[in-house]
Amino acid sequence: MAYRTDFIGHVQVRPGLNQAERAYLERFTGSRRWRRPEGPYAVPADPCEVEPVATRAWHLPAEGQPTLWCDWVPGWDGSSLTWEGEERFAGVGTWLGYLVDHFLRPGAAASRGGDGRFADFSFDHVLDGMVVGCRRDNKQLFAVSVHENRVREEILRPGDRRLRGMPPLPYEDLVDVRRPSRPPEQPGRTAPVLPFTGAARAVPGPRPAGGDAA
């Protein structure tokens, strides 16, 4: 099962991302996060890659990553992270925690492996901010916030299963009209329903998250 979600808001990044960090994160979030032989931090030269061979790994998220797509992207010259705009973004809170834990905060996982791809990363960032999402299928309203690198998820209004199948609201129609079509070389994304805990999570350490409700 998949559902669509609309998001507003952003997360502030202090100090702002440098050029190397922005370039890597843009390639990371712009590419399918499948289980590559090179490991979970590998990014392709071309984000619009196609399946190299018929392999089960193409359909499995990279180790430690919650889904096949991460839609957090740098904004404002690296001083923020925000939703990329794709209509299906599962694991929004988990992905934010992953970026903090692995690439951004002091002592992040990528800082400890001696990987040359991260030689110019500063690993000194503090994140604060909030995004609010509204599910299209049941109108669940939820918030994903971060304060000093601690990610928290909260359900603001429970979903209502009676709303499933209702026609789009006027603003949803307008968003859909303005949303650009996906290039044909990029496969469509499906978002599995992940359990939405609504609980605080201190970094480091991943924790299941998402946006599910009755």
N, C-alpha and C positions, 0 to 999 in steps of 0.2 A: 504494500500500500504506500502511496506517495501523496503528499499534500503540498500546497503552495502557501507561502508566507510572505507578507509585506513587512519591511523593517524601516524604522526611522531612528536617527541618533548616530553617535560616533563615540570613539574612544580616543582620548588624548594620550599621546606618547611623549614622555619627557625623559631626557632630551630627544629631539627628533631623530628619526632614522637617518643614517648616513647613506651615501650613494650606493655602497656595496650592499647594505642591508635592504634598501628599497629594491635594487635590481634582483637580488635573490628572492625576496618575498613575492615580488610580482611574478617571477617564473614559477615559484612554488605554488602559489594560489591559482595561477593560470593554467596549470597542468593537472591532468588526471593523476590522482595519488594512488596508483596501483602498486602492487607488490613487486617492485623492480629488483632484479638481481643485485644491483649496486647498493641497495639499502634504502631506508625511508627518506633520507635527505636528498636523494638524487633528483635532479630536475632535467628535463630534456632541453636540447637546444631550440627545438620548435615546440611550443606549447600545444599546437594543433596536431600532435602526433596521432597516428593511427595504430591499431593493435599490431605489434611487430610479428607475432606468430599466434596461432590458435593456442592459447594457454589459459589455464584456470586462473593464474596469477593476475591477469588483466582485469578480472572481475572481483579481486580481493583488495581491500585497502592495505596500504603499507603497514608494516608492523608498528603498533602503537598509535596509529591514526584512525579516527572514528569512522570516516566515510571516504568515498572516492574523490570528493571535491571539498576544497576549503575556500569559502567565498569572503573571507576577510582580506581586504586590500589596503595598501598604504594610500593616504590622501594628504592634501595640503603639504606637498614636498616632504612627506615623512613625519609630520607632526601628529598624525592621527591614523587610526584604523577604522574602516567602515565596511558596510555591506557592499559587495560588488554589484548586486542588482539581479542576480539569477533568481528565478521564481521558486526554486526548491533548494533550501539550505538547511540540511539536517545537522544536528550536533553543533549548533552555533556556539553554545557555551563551552562545550568540550574542545572545540577547535581554538577558541580564544585562549583557554588555559594551555593548550598544546603550544601555541606560538610563544606565549609568555615563558613556559617552562623550558622550551628547547632552544629558542633563538634570542630572547629579548632581555630577561631579567639577569641580575648579577648571579653568576654561578650556573647559568643555563646549561642544559645537557650538551649542546653543541660546542660549548667553550672548553669542555674537558676531554675531547677526543683527539685533539691535534689535527683535525681535518682542515686542510689548506683552504677549503671553500669559505671558511669563516675567519680567516686571518685578519680581515679588516672589520670584523664585527666588534662593537664596543661592549656589548653585554652589560649595559648600565642603565637600562630603561625602566621607567616606572609608568604604569598604565592606570588611568582613571577615566571613567565615563560610563555610558549606558546606551544600549539599544533596546527598543521595544518592538516586539513582533506581534502580528495578528494573523492567525491561521485562517486560510480561506475556507476550509471545509467546515469548521465548527465555531469559528470566531473566538477561539481561545486567545486571550491577550496575556502576554508574558514579557518579562524584562530580563535581560542579561546585563549585569553591571560588574564593573571591576573597580576596586579601590586599592591603590598601592599594591597592585599585582595579585590581589585576592579576588577571584571570580565568584559571583553569586548569581543564582537563577531564582526567579520568583514568578509564580502565576498570579497575575493581577485580576483576571476574570476567567473562571473556568469555561471550558468549551461546552457547547450545547449540541448534542447529537441531533436534535430536532432541526437544526439549521443545515444539515447536510443536504445537498441537492438544491438548495435555494439559488436563485439567479444572482449574479454578481451585484454588489453594491455600486452606486454610481462612480465612486472614486476608484474602485477596482477596474471598472471598464476603462477609465481614463488612463490608469497605469498600464493596462494591457495594450492600449493603442500606442502609447509612447515607448513601450519596451521594444528595443531592437530585436530583430529576429536572430537566432543563433546561426553562425556560419555553418554551412553544410558539412565542413570537414571536422567540426567538433561534435561528438556524439551527445545526444540528449542525456540529461542527468535525471536519475530517479533518486528520491530521498527516502530511505527506510524510516519508519516511525521509531524514534529512539525515546526511551523513557525520560520524562522531564522531571527532575528531582525537586526543583524549587528550593534547594538547600545551598548554603555557603560552602565554598571549597577553598582551602588555603593551598597555595603553591609551595613546593612542588608536589607532584603526584596527580595523575589523571583520575577522572571520575566520570562515570556515565552521565550524559546529559542529552537534551534535545528539546522536544516540544510536544509531547503526546498528551492527550486528554480524552476523556470520554466524549 
